[in-house]
């Protein structure tokens, strides 16, 4: 459930989302959240992939839907 909590925080808290892009370990620690290495790698991939091939931004909701399919 923790990865779902992180995705929720990303979609509702812009400061947390910005911090996750620059200091994910610190952002998670501040919220008292822990992720496995696999979950961190998945999120890092989603956060790095900021644009679609057509140049439109990838939304946090799309990252969340990737998570639901990944589970």
N, C-alpha and C positions, 0 to 999 in steps of 0.2 A: 504494500500500500504506500510505502514511502515515495517511490518514484511518482506515483499519482499525486501525492501531496506536493512534490517539487514542481510538477507540471502545472498544478493548480496555482501555486505561488507565482510561477513565471507568468501566468496569464492574468493575474489579478494585482500584482505588485511590481510596478515598473522599476522601482529602486532595486528590488531583489533581482529582477531580470538583468538589469545593467551590471550589477555586482557579479552575477553568475558568469557573465561574459569576460570579466576581468580577473575575478578571484573566486572561482567556484568553491574551493575548499572553505574559504572564509565565510562566504554567503551561506553555505550549508550549515556550518558550525553555529553561526548566529541564530539560525532558526531551529537548532537542535536536531537537524536531519542528518541521517547517514545513508549513504548509498554504497552498493557493492561496486567493485571496479568495473564490472560489465555495465551496470546502470550509468555510471559516470561516463563511460566511453560512449554509450548511446546518446546521452544528453549532449555531450561535447560535439558529437557529429551533428545533431539537430541544431545546435546553436551556431555552429560554424557554417552550416548550409543556409545562409541568409537569403539567397536569391534563387528563384527558379531559372531555368534556361532562358525564358523570355524576359528576364529582368525583374519580374514581380517578386515582392518579398514573400518569404515563407512565414506563415503565421505560427504562433505558439499552438494554436488549435491543430494545425497540421502535424506538428511535432507530437502532440498528444495522440492524434489518430495513429501515427506510426507506432507509438508505444502500445496502444490497444491491439494493433495487429501483431506486434512483436511478442506480446505475452503469450 
